[in-house]
Amino acid sequence: MTTVASVSEETDGGPYALSHLDALESEAVHIFREVAGEFERPVILFSGGKDSIVMLHLALKAFAPASIPFSLLHVDTGHNFPEVLEYRDRVVAAHGLRLHVASVQNYIDRGVLKERPDGTRNPLQTVPLTEKIQSERFDAVFGGGRRDEEKARAKERVFSLRDEFSQWDPRRQRPELWQLYNGRHAPGEHVRVFPLSNWTELDVWQYIAREGIELPEIYFAHDREVFQRSGMWLTAGEWGGPKDGEVVEKRLVRYRTVGDMSCTGAVDSDATTLDAVIAEIAASRLTERGATRADDKLSEAAMEDRKREGYF
Amino acid sequence: MTSTTEPTEPLSVEQLSATTLLRFATAGSVDDGKSTLVGRLLHDSKSVLTDQLEAVERVSASRGQDAPDLALLTDGLRAEREQGITIDVAYRYFATARRRFILADTPGHVQYTRNMVTGASTADLAVVLVDARNGVIEQTRRHAAVAALLRVPHVVLAVNKMDLVDYKESVFAAIAEEFTAYASELGVPEITAIPISALAGDNVVEASAHMDWYGGPTVLEHLETVPVSHDLAHCHARLPVQYVIRPQTAEHPDYRGYAGQIAAGTFRVGESVTVLPSGRTSKVAGIDLLGKSVDVVWTPQSVTLLLEDDIDISRGDLIVPSKDAPPTTQDVEATVCHVADAPLVVGHRVLLKHGTRTVKAIVKDIPSRLTLDDLSLHPHPGRLVANDIGRVVIRTAEPLPLDSYADSRRTGAFILIDPADGTTLTAGMVGESFAAPQPVKDAAEDDGWDF
């Protein structure tokens, strides 16, 4: 594992100033270690997306040379990109981690959840997630959420208390002072923890480049069969697309986020390397969620409403 | 547009990674134009993207407003949009070629002073907004006092709405002089006054064409160039132990590392250290910086120390240089800001979290409550309610190694927690009060406390 944290003459804050990536890394590691020190059963939400991959990388560094004292939890919508599932299983095996899976398909098969008419399964994740947290008695749940993603997330604390129904109440958040995170909670309650709170999309990509972290191939430009719906390029699949009148075509695209196939759009791109991806994001005039997520467009407060119910 | 904010070519990963991070907080009264200033900083640094702006335009139009309401960018909660006010701290992110910024956007409402305390606790700089037509008002003095209390190293006075006073130098000079005198008396180490119009864009990102009498930096230029690192040579080195790393594997059978984020100063291999509160001593045998062995580390790096001797150390202990150990005490005197809705009362049993250690404690006395408007003290108020600032005396169940907040914002700070439901009650700063206060007022003279 490499670390680039040398004394830099380039920075303008004197010899002891940290670069912004070093400062963000140090803060995230501090958060991981606080949770390891104060909680009984923490778990890392792992989707195989870039944010959770960066979280895992940071956790590996935080506890080196020991292994990570947490297990992983994947909420499997049943509409995942095969490349991402393959990546997930490879990473879990490589680091000897324990993986829990909460399956949306399983809930649908049992008749507990109903498929939505639009085929989108993203909102259906909340019930399997919160029930898994309760049944496994997880008391701290790491999420890769960043405050730059969305304006409701901009209000999110690093340590976010959830009640026994996993609900978020934005009006009753604990003030977060200095680096003194308060993880106290009653039995049945848990704390959502966001080590990447202060990172932006560009920070995440720069860090991936600096650390040489491997990502699933769908993040880089590749030829893909897609069709257009609501201004986004969606991948054809068994989840219900394309419908009549939607035409499949082969395009050079990549993904900015990884989620449920039914609501995660690809963007036109010829960026096949990390440097090209970073240049593309730095020049983009769209946020990553605005460009690629259908579920946030459901209403002005879609994210806030889902977070209140227990979504991450 | 200055060349520092508009890179003509994309920067390389190395260039982007080398930029430093500045954390700052904004404070201003309701109609001082804080949202407009924040909106302009975000907008002119190209941090507002098309889809966000479209959403703002859509909502503004549906409400019948003529122009996009930039406050909608920052008011993220349903209740905030409904009421048109900011009720909670939000964190914003933007960048220029020189620096990355984390902005704690704190509400200006009087009853949310605790939120300014929250935002200021991690800030290297605070921007205090003043309406040029109104000058320094009570709320301005409160903001200056909170910035001084929290020991924010740099304060910017942004005298806004200069367009509404004909860009007159005399108006700006009078406000700057009054504020600087007041803030200096409070102990604010560095004050920079800038005349601006957030609405018209004067001196926010681009230099104003209307105020050629002003020769200083724009707000953004100042944010880009203000130094962020502190003089570490004079800092007491402190490492609160967060977690003990013991792999117990064939490869690392005897590895025992003390992990934590350095709260202040530097640590070097070979240095003699003392572990508090036990007082045991050893030497630094090695330092791991996230998996890589190094000789020297400094704040705020997250590190792992290896010691020569196998001594009993666990989470909550503090590792310090043997030649520079703080005293340990069970009697804490501090200035606090009460942040919970339920009051803090003498006799309360609480938990105190300091560094990585949480101990039982009891509130022994509340000697005074501070009136931020005139810095006068109200003696023995008996209780502190939400947003009150006061002096407290606390007895802890175990000894704590405490620095004065004046020496260290990390190891001089603590929070009080309600042991029953885990609520964060109070933000605490150890040591003498922050400023030379006025003589204690007679209780009868205290004519109401409005926050």
Interface residues (C-beta under 8 A of the other chain):
Chain A: M1 T2 T3 V4 A5 S8 E10 T11 D12 G13 G14 Y16 A17 L18 S19 H20 L21 D22 A23 L24 E25 S26 E27 V29 H30 R33 E34 A36 G37 K61 A62 F63 A64 P65 A66 S67 R147 D148 E150 K151 A152 R153 A154 K155 L161 P170 R171 Q173 R174 P175 E176 L177 W178 Q179 L180 N182 R184 H185 A186 S197 N198 T200 L202 D203 Q206 A209 R210 L274 D275 I278 A279 A282 A283 S284 R285 L286 T287 G290 A291 E300 A301 E304
Chain B: P10 L11 S12 V13 L16 S17 A18 T19 T20 L21 L49 T50 D51 Q52 A55 V59 L73 T74 D75 G76 L77 R78 A79 R81 I87 D88 V89 A90 Y91 R92 Y93 A95 R98 R99 R100 I102 R114 N115 V117 T118 S121 T122 T225 P227 V228 S229 L232 Q242 Y243 I245 R246 P247 Q248 T249 E251 H252 Y255 A259 G260 Q261 T266 D288 L289 L290 G291 K292 W298 T299 P300 Q301 S302 R315 V339 L351 K353 H354 T356 R409 R410 A413 F414 I415 I417 D421 G422 T423 T424 A427
